[in-house]
Amino acid sequence: MNPRDDTVPDATDEEMRDVDRSTLTPLVRRALNSSTAQIDHWACQPVHRGYGGAHLYRVSGTARDRAHSRPWSLFLKIVRPVENFGDTESWIREVRAYQSGFLEDLPGGLAAPRCFAVVERSPDEFWIWLEDVKDCIGFCTPLSSFRRRYVTWMPFGATSLPVTIRTVRPKR
């Protein structure tokens, strides 16, 4: 990509054409924990279209930070209304969970990807900018090795439906 080009290269979807350097810079700075990083290059890759109508993209590149080149990668999840099994509110729950800060401190050693921003593009479209999580352990632990713990939680006000979030905790 030409560093002077201010739009996301390789963006095949019209919705990604709005992503530019001014959109990405604060997100990349949060991801790199740097107040001075400047984006050099970036590209956009569609990752998934599927469940719940969400679109998922990986936006990655390099940034110059104090004379060093640093790689970065973010996920953009675009969510829109969809009805799942008669539940018209299912599409918005993840948005609300990230907006509330609840996912920043999960119990039992679990962690959700860090959320760098939730942007309301319209009442029916939210963009969730997330950490690109890498597998640093190198193995998978089967879910059967955990016992289930259910938490009923209502952080979104009295007018919202209760949200049930399933978490897992290692057996002791």
HELIX and SHEET records of a PDB file:
HELIX    1   1 GLU A   14  ASP A   18  5                                   5    
HELIX    2   2 ARG A   21  LEU A   32  1                                  12    
HELIX    3   3 TYR A   51  GLY A   53  5                                   3    
HELIX    4   4 SER A   90  ILE A   92  5                                   3    
HELIX    5   5 ARG A   93  SER A  100  1                                   8    
HELIX    6   6 PHE A  102  GLU A  104  5                                   3    
HELIX    7   7 LEU A  143  SER A  145  5                                   3    
SHEET    1   A 5 GLN A  38  ARG A  49  0                                        
SHEET    2   A 5 HIS A  55  ASP A  65 -1                                        
SHEET    3   A 5 HIS A  68  VAL A  79 -1                                        
SHEET    4   A 5 GLU A 125  GLU A 131 -1                                        
SHEET    5   A 5 CYS A 115  SER A 122 -1                                        
SHEET    1   B 2 PHE A 146  TRP A 153  0                                        
SHEET    2   B 2 VAL A 163  PRO A 170 -1                                        
END                                                                             
